[in-house]
Amino acid sequence: MIDNSVWYAACRRVVTFAVLFAVMAVIAALYVQILAGRPAELVARSVVVFGLAISLIGLGATLGVLITVVFWGVQAVRVANRHGAPGMGPLGFWGAGGFVLLFGLSFLVSASPPAFGAIRVLAAAVLVAAVRYDRSWYAARIGAEQPYSMVTGGDVRSPIAAQPTADDWNAGLWDPDVQRDIERRRNRPAD
């Protein structure tokens, strides 16, 4: 079985950053909507404190989406090549293209903050749908019926290997050479 753990991790990271991107888009839209019609002095103080934080987290989410999408795309092509699936077949790359198009469109529709936020949330939803589609498509074709588990490092149905027992430390049970050495030392006369 070929290890697909990097691809699974890339899928999770894309979804995580896309959700963070959508949450920050909603927060930014609400923030701009709340500030509309407030006194200029209050707006200036608010922008310094909250606007900067929202902008930095939003920038981090945007960069995270862009970087993880590239990494996910590379890993998806590698998984496809390893398993004989068409590298540019029905993969979820359409989601990355849809995300970029909707992200660019959100800058053109700057008339209202709710529309801005809604378009960005839609962009994130398209990307998440593409990753989910990609994952289910591969799962049906590459033998991913044994999904990756972060705990065991492999099949989720395998016993949890991360919890050692007392027998794991008893070298005499699993190494016959060690067992012979232990017996030899036990039978050695005292000096």
Solvent accessible surface area in square Angstrom, and as a share of the most:
residue,aa,sasa,rsa
1,M,167,0.75
2,I,66,0.33
3,D,91,0.47
4,N,11,0.06
5,S,17,0.11
6,V,74,0.43
7,W,1,0.00
8,Y,10,0.04
9,A,15,0.12
10,A,1,0.00
11,C,1,0.01
12,R,89,0.32
13,R,122,0.44
14,V,0,0.00
15,V,40,0.23
16,T,88,0.51
17,F,61,0.26
18,A,0,0.00
19,V,80,0.46
20,L,66,0.33
21,F,5,0.02
22,A,16,0.13
23,V,73,0.42
24,M,17,0.08
25,A,4,0.03
26,V,68,0.39
27,I,68,0.34
28,A,25,0.19
29,A,9,0.07
30,L,103,0.51
31,Y,37,0.14
32,V,78,0.45
33,Q,91,0.40
34,I,101,0.51
35,L,27,0.13
36,A,73,0.56
37,G,85,0.82
38,R,124,0.45
39,P,88,0.55
40,A,86,0.66
41,E,112,0.50
42,L,83,0.41
43,V,40,0.23
44,A,58,0.45
45,R,144,0.53
46,S,16,0.10
47,V,73,0.42
48,V,106,0.61
49,V,92,0.53
50,F,123,0.51
51,G,10,0.09
52,L,107,0.53
53,A,47,0.36
54,I,28,0.14
55,S,69,0.45
56,L,106,0.53
57,I,86,0.44
58,G,19,0.18
59,L,99,0.49
60,G,36,0.35
61,A,0,0.00
62,T,18,0.11
63,L,87,0.43
64,G,9,0.09
65,V,0,0.00
66,L,76,0.38
67,I,117,0.60
68,T,14,0.08
69,V,21,0.12
70,V,101,0.58
71,F,83,0.35
72,W,1,0.00
73,G,10,0.10
74,V,67,0.39
75,Q,8,0.04
76,A,0,0.00
77,V,36,0.21
78,R,132,0.48
79,V,0,0.00
80,A,0,0.00
81,N,99,0.51
82,R,99,0.36
83,H,53,0.24
84,G,69,0.66
85,A,15,0.11
86,P,77,0.48
87,G,18,0.18
88,M,145,0.65
89,G,26,0.25
90,P,57,0.36
91,L,5,0.03
92,G,0,0.00
93,F,63,0.26
94,W,130,0.46
95,G,0,0.00
96,A,20,0.16
97,G,36,0.35
98,G,18,0.17
99,F,4,0.02
100,V,90,0.52
101,L,137,0.68
102,L,31,0.16
103,F,43,0.18
104,G,36,0.34
105,L,74,0.37
106,S,0,0.00
107,F,118,0.49
108,L,145,0.72
109,V,48,0.28
110,S,88,0.57
111,A,102,0.79
112,S,42,0.27
113,P,30,0.19
114,P,78,0.49
115,A,34,0.26
116,F,47,0.19
117,G,4,0.04
118,A,62,0.48
119,I,26,0.13
120,R,30,0.11
121,V,51,0.30
122,L,95,0.47
123,A,0,0.00
124,A,4,0.03
125,A,52,0.40
126,V,36,0.21
127,L,0,0.00
128,V,36,0.21
129,A,49,0.38
130,A,0,0.00
131,V,1,0.00
132,R,137,0.50
133,Y,89,0.34
134,D,0,0.00
135,R,58,0.21
136,S,67,0.43
137,W,27,0.10
138,Y,0,0.00
139,A,40,0.31
140,A,80,0.62
141,R,135,0.49
142,I,17,0.09
143,G,32,0.31
144,A,10,0.08
145,E,115,0.52
146,Q,61,0.27
147,P,47,0.29
148,Y,55,0.21
149,S,16,0.10
150,M,136,0.61
151,V,90,0.52
152,T,32,0.18
153,G,45,0.43
154,G,21,0.20
155,D,38,0.20
156,V,76,0.43
157,R,161,0.59
158,S,43,0.28
159,P,118,0.74
160,I,92,0.46
161,A,85,0.66
162,A,70,0.54
163,Q,124,0.55
164,P,84,0.53
165,T,84,0.49
166,A,88,0.68
167,D,87,0.45
168,D,74,0.38
169,W,197,0.69
170,N,69,0.35
171,A,26,0.20
172,G,15,0.14
173,L,116,0.58
174,W,157,0.55
175,D,39,0.20
176,P,86,0.54
177,D,89,0.46
178,V,51,0.29
179,Q,64,0.29
180,R,151,0.55
181,D,45,0.23
182,I,58,0.30
183,E,66,0.30
184,R,136,0.50
185,R,144,0.53
186,R,169,0.62
187,N,119,0.61
188,R,146,0.53
189,P,108,0.68
190,A,106,0.82
191,D,183,0.95
